[in-house]
Amino acid sequence: MSNVGLDTRAQERQPEVGTKTAGAAPAPRRRRRPSPGWLYVAPALAVFAIFVAYPIVATIRSSFYDYDGISPIREWVGLDNYREMLGGLDPYFWKAVTNTLLWTVVTVPVQLAIGLGLALLLDGALRGRVVYRTVFFMPAVLSSAVIAFAWGWIFNPDEGVATRVIRATGGTGQAWLAEPATAIWAAFGVSAWRYSGLFMLFYLAAMQMIPRDLYESARIDGASWWQRARRITVPQVRPMTMLLTLFGVIGAFREFEVVYILTRGGPAHATDLLSIQIFDQAFDLSRPGYAAAIATALLALTAICAIVLLRLISWANRSVE
């Protein structure tokens, strides 16, 4: 038998590589294990879905109904709640929108300015700066009810601290929270006092990240403290400023407790905010459907402002880099 014949029969008996043998069962496929990353974020996603996503969806769904919040019977009204809200049938809604936007435009810049000013003063080698930081930050951790009652006593037209100061300077008592012209400005002052210390803390954290070589070079070149603050500190903390603006706007849109305890939205709806309108419509007037429509409008307004500010934050980060 020749070697050529042996090689030919061996090749015939050996199956080709990569081909399936007739009648052979296919190899079992290995199950794909879930990515560990999903397991890590699953608890957070579950909490978000239960306590954030579902309430938002339920609120939007409720805005298309008319019911009293107690009876299980709901009447589908479609867009009637939105027509009433946006069509001028509810005059208090647009008053609340105006007050909310005014609250945002006034309080957020004031908080940013005071917070940055305090941070600039307390970032240096000032004696007792730890005590000052604690004192300025303390209002941010106090209860809203405590703050509201304390400032209600300060603004008391008879024996309040503000009234006594005015009388000591030769003036007369002022009903700060009872006059439409002064009530919202008094509430502005409370908000600025409360959150400026929190903004100061964030600014101080941002200032710690600025390279000290920049200050040393500027000092060698003869730059004054004000020039170093204006040309180095303020540009370097611009991303933090944009982030705090986002936090401040969201906080202004959801402001409720202090204003409600101080004035309940009065007098004559002078301090009526969208958050107070939602509360009044849902609980005082027993119109949860209409309150859900106002809450949906507030959510849309907050989302639009947040998207714009996030774009500005991205631009600020690129400009610093």
C-alpha positions as CSV (number, residue, x, y, z in Angstrom):
1,M,0.0,0.0,0.0
2,S,1.4,3.2,-1.0
3,N,1.9,6.3,1.2
4,V,-0.4,8.3,-1.1
5,G,-3.3,6.0,-0.4
6,L,-2.8,6.1,3.3
7,D,-2.8,9.9,3.3
8,T,-6.0,10.0,1.2
9,R,-7.9,7.7,3.6
10,A,-6.7,9.6,6.7
11,Q,-8.0,12.8,5.2
12,E,-11.3,11.2,4.5
13,R,-11.7,10.0,8.1
14,Q,-10.7,13.3,9.6
15,P,-13.6,15.9,9.7
16,E,-12.9,19.3,8.4
17,V,-12.2,22.0,11.0
18,G,-15.1,24.4,11.5
19,T,-17.8,22.0,10.0
20,K,-20.5,20.3,12.1
21,T,-20.5,16.5,12.3
22,A,-23.8,15.0,11.1
23,G,-26.1,14.2,14.0
24,A,-23.9,16.0,16.6
25,A,-25.7,18.2,19.1
26,P,-24.9,21.9,19.0
27,A,-22.7,23.2,21.7
28,P,-24.6,24.9,24.5
29,R,-24.5,28.7,24.4
30,R,-23.1,30.4,27.5
31,R,-25.5,32.7,29.3
32,R,-24.5,36.3,29.3
33,R,-24.0,37.5,32.8
34,P,-25.6,40.9,33.7
35,S,-23.1,43.8,33.8
36,P,-22.0,44.6,37.4
37,G,-22.6,48.3,36.6
38,W,-26.3,47.8,36.4
39,L,-26.3,46.0,39.7
40,Y,-24.6,48.9,41.4
41,V,-27.0,51.5,40.1
42,A,-30.2,49.3,40.4
43,P,-31.0,50.5,44.0
44,A,-30.6,54.1,43.0
45,L,-32.7,53.6,39.9
46,A,-35.4,51.9,41.9
47,V,-35.6,54.8,44.4
48,F,-35.7,57.3,41.5
49,A,-38.5,55.4,39.8
50,I,-40.6,55.1,42.9
51,F,-40.1,58.5,44.5
52,V,-39.4,60.8,41.5
53,A,-40.5,59.3,38.1
54,Y,-43.8,57.8,39.3
55,P,-45.0,61.0,41.2
56,I,-44.1,63.1,38.1
57,V,-46.1,60.9,35.8
58,A,-49.0,60.7,38.3
59,T,-49.0,64.5,38.7
60,I,-49.1,65.0,34.9
61,R,-51.9,62.4,34.6
62,S,-53.9,64.0,37.4
63,S,-53.8,67.4,35.6
64,F,-56.2,66.1,33.0
65,Y,-58.9,65.3,35.6
66,D,-61.3,67.3,37.9
67,Y,-61.9,65.8,41.3
68,D,-62.0,66.8,44.9
69,G,-59.1,64.6,46.2
70,I,-61.4,62.5,48.4
71,S,-64.0,60.9,46.2
72,P,-62.8,58.1,43.9
73,I,-64.8,59.5,41.0
74,R,-62.7,61.5,38.6
75,E,-64.0,63.5,35.7
76,W,-61.9,63.7,32.5
77,V,-61.6,67.3,31.5
78,G,-58.7,67.1,29.1
79,L,-56.9,70.5,28.7
80,D,-59.5,72.5,30.6
81,N,-57.3,73.0,33.6
82,Y,-54.5,74.3,31.4
83,R,-57.0,76.6,29.5
84,E,-58.1,78.0,32.9
85,M,-54.5,78.4,34.0
86,L,-53.1,80.0,30.9
87,G,-56.2,81.7,29.4
88,G,-56.5,84.3,32.1
89,L,-59.5,82.7,33.9
90,D,-57.4,82.4,37.0
91,P,-55.9,85.9,37.7
92,Y,-53.9,84.6,40.7
93,F,-51.9,82.2,38.6
94,W,-50.2,84.9,36.6
95,K,-49.6,86.9,39.8
96,A,-47.9,83.9,41.3
97,V,-45.8,83.5,38.1
98,T,-44.7,87.1,38.3
99,N,-43.8,86.8,42.0
100,T,-41.9,83.6,41.4
101,L,-39.8,85.1,38.6
102,L,-39.2,88.2,40.6
103,W,-38.2,86.1,43.5
104,T,-35.7,84.3,41.4
105,V,-34.3,87.3,39.7
106,V,-33.8,89.2,43.0
107,T,-32.8,86.5,45.5
108,V,-30.3,84.5,43.4
109,P,-28.0,87.4,42.4
110,V,-28.1,88.7,45.9
111,Q,-27.2,85.3,47.4
112,L,-24.4,84.9,44.9
113,A,-22.9,88.4,45.6
114,I,-23.1,88.0,49.4
115,G,-21.8,84.5,49.3
116,L,-18.8,85.4,47.1
117,G,-18.1,88.5,49.1
118,L,-18.0,86.6,52.4
119,A,-15.9,83.9,50.8
120,L,-13.3,86.5,49.6
121,L,-13.1,88.0,53.1
122,L,-12.9,84.6,54.9
123,D,-10.5,82.9,52.5
124,G,-7.4,84.8,53.8
125,A,-5.6,84.6,57.1
126,L,-8.3,86.2,59.2
127,R,-8.3,85.7,62.9
128,G,-11.4,83.8,64.0
129,R,-12.4,82.9,60.4
130,V,-13.6,79.4,61.5
131,V,-16.1,81.1,63.9
132,Y,-17.3,83.5,61.2
133,R,-17.8,80.7,58.8
134,T,-19.8,78.8,61.3
135,V,-22.0,81.8,62.1
136,F,-22.7,82.6,58.5
137,F,-23.4,79.0,57.6
138,M,-25.7,78.3,60.5
139,P,-28.9,79.7,59.0
140,A,-28.7,77.2,56.2
141,V,-29.1,74.3,58.6
142,L,-31.9,75.8,60.7
143,S,-35.5,74.6,60.4
144,S,-37.7,76.6,58.1
145,A,-40.3,77.0,60.8
146,V,-37.7,78.4,63.3
147,I,-36.5,80.9,60.7
148,A,-40.0,82.0,59.8
149,F,-41.2,82.5,63.4
150,A,-37.9,84.3,64.3
151,W,-38.2,86.7,61.4
152,G,-41.9,87.1,62.0
153,W,-41.0,88.4,65.5
154,I,-38.3,90.7,64.0
155,F,-40.8,92.2,61.6
156,N,-43.5,92.7,64.3
157,P,-44.9,96.2,63.8
158,D,-45.1,96.8,67.6
159,E,-42.2,95.3,69.4
160,G,-40.1,93.8,66.6
161,V,-36.3,94.4,66.3
162,A,-36.7,96.1,63.0
163,T,-39.4,98.4,64.4
164,R,-37.3,99.3,67.4
165,V,-34.3,100.2,65.2
166,I,-36.5,102.4,63.0
167,R,-38.0,104.1,66.1
168,A,-34.5,104.6,67.6
169,T,-33.5,106.6,64.4
170,G,-36.6,108.8,64.6
171,G,-39.0,106.8,62.4
172,T,-42.3,105.1,63.0
173,G,-43.4,101.5,63.1
174,Q,-43.8,99.7,59.9
175,A,-46.1,96.7,59.2
176,W,-43.5,95.0,57.0
177,L,-45.5,91.8,56.4
178,A,-49.0,93.4,56.3
179,E,-48.3,95.9,53.5
180,P,-48.3,94.6,49.9
181,A,-45.5,97.1,49.0
182,T,-43.1,95.8,51.6
183,A,-44.1,92.1,52.3
184,I,-42.3,90.5,49.3
185,W,-39.2,92.6,49.9
186,A,-39.1,91.5,53.5
187,A,-39.4,87.9,52.4
188,F,-36.5,88.5,49.9
189,G,-34.3,89.6,52.8
190,V,-35.1,86.5,54.8
191,S,-34.2,84.3,51.8
192,A,-30.9,86.1,51.1
193,W,-29.9,85.9,54.8
194,R,-30.7,82.2,55.0
195,Y,-28.8,80.9,51.9
196,S,-25.9,83.3,51.5
197,G,-23.8,81.3,54.0
198,L,-24.4,78.1,52.1
199,F,-23.2,79.8,48.9
200,M,-20.2,81.1,50.8
201,L,-19.3,77.6,51.8
202,F,-19.4,76.4,48.2
203,Y,-17.3,79.4,47.1
204,L,-14.7,78.6,49.7
205,A,-14.4,75.1,48.5
206,A,-13.9,76.3,44.9
207,M,-11.2,78.8,46.0
208,Q,-9.2,76.0,47.6
209,M,-8.8,74.5,44.2
210,I,-7.2,77.6,42.7
211,P,-3.4,77.2,42.2
212,R,-1.6,79.4,44.7
213,D,1.1,80.1,42.1
214,L,-1.3,82.4,40.4
215,Y,-1.6,84.6,43.5
216,E,2.1,84.5,44.2
217,S,2.9,85.6,40.6
218,A,0.3,88.4,40.8
219,R,1.6,89.5,44.2
220,I,5.2,89.7,42.8
221,D,3.9,91.8,39.9
222,G,2.4,94.2,42.4
223,A,-1.3,93.4,42.0
224,S,-3.4,94.5,45.0
225,W,-5.9,92.3,46.8
226,W,-8.8,93.7,44.8
227,Q,-7.0,93.1,41.5
228,R,-6.1,89.5,42.5
229,A,-9.7,88.9,43.5
230,R,-11.1,90.4,40.3
231,R,-8.6,89.0,37.8
232,I,-7.9,85.6,39.4
233,T,-10.5,84.5,41.9
234,V,-13.7,85.6,40.2
235,P,-12.8,84.0,36.7
236,Q,-11.5,80.8,38.4
237,V,-14.7,80.3,40.4
238,R,-17.0,80.9,37.4
239,P,-18.0,77.2,37.0
240,M,-19.1,77.3,40.7
241,T,-21.0,80.5,40.1
242,M,-23.0,78.8,37.3
243,L,-23.6,75.7,39.4
244,L,-24.8,77.8,42.4
245,T,-27.0,79.8,40.0
246,L,-28.7,76.5,39.0
247,F,-29.1,75.5,42.6
248,G,-30.5,79.0,43.4
249,V,-33.0,79.0,40.6
250,I,-34.3,75.5,41.5
251,G,-34.5,76.6,45.2
252,A,-36.3,79.8,44.3
253,F,-38.9,77.9,42.2
254,R,-39.6,75.5,45.1
255,E,-39.6,78.1,47.9
256,F,-42.6,77.5,50.2
257,E,-42.2,77.0,53.9
258,V,-40.8,80.3,55.1
259,V,-43.1,82.5,52.9
260,Y,-46.1,80.5,53.8
261,I,-45.5,80.8,57.5
262,L,-44.7,84.5,57.2
263,T,-47.5,85.7,55.0
264,R,-49.5,82.7,53.6
265,G,-49.1,84.4,50.2
266,G,-50.6,87.7,51.3
267,P,-51.4,90.4,51.8
268,A,-53.6,90.6,48.6
269,H,-51.5,87.9,47.0
270,A,-48.4,90.1,47.2
271,T,-46.2,87.2,48.1
272,D,-48.1,84.5,46.3
273,L,-45.7,82.0,44.7
274,L,-46.4,79.1,42.4
275,S,-45.7,76.7,45.2
276,I,-48.2,78.4,47.5
277,Q,-50.8,78.4,44.7
278,I,-50.3,74.6,44.3
279,F,-50.9,74.1,48.1
280,D,-53.9,76.4,48.2
281,Q,-55.6,74.8,45.2
282,A,-54.9,71.3,46.3
283,F,-55.9,71.6,50.0
284,D,-57.7,74.8,50.7
285,L,-59.9,74.8,47.5
286,S,-60.0,71.0,47.1
287,R,-58.9,71.1,43.4
288,P,-56.0,68.6,43.1
289,G,-56.4,68.4,39.3
290,Y,-55.9,72.1,38.8
291,A,-53.1,72.1,41.4
292,A,-51.4,69.3,39.3
293,A,-51.7,71.4,36.2
294,I,-49.9,74.3,38.0
295,A,-47.3,71.8,39.3
296,T,-46.7,70.6,35.7
297,A,-46.3,74.1,34.5
298,L,-43.7,74.7,37.3
299,L,-41.9,71.5,36.4
300,A,-41.7,72.6,32.7
301,L,-40.4,76.1,33.7
302,T,-37.8,74.5,36.0
303,A,-36.7,72.1,33.3
304,I,-36.2,74.9,30.8
305,C,-34.2,77.0,33.2
306,A,-32.1,74.0,34.2
307,I,-31.3,73.1,30.6
308,V,-30.2,76.7,29.8
309,L,-28.0,76.8,32.9
310,L,-26.4,73.5,32.3
311,R,-25.4,74.7,28.9
312,L,-23.9,77.8,30.5
313,I,-22.1,75.6,33.1
314,S,-20.5,73.6,30.2
315,W,-19.4,76.9,28.6
316,A,-18.0,78.2,31.9
317,N,-16.0,75.0,32.4
318,R,-14.5,75.2,28.9
319,S,-13.6,78.9,29.3
320,V,-11.7,78.1,32.5
321,E,-9.8,75.2,30.9
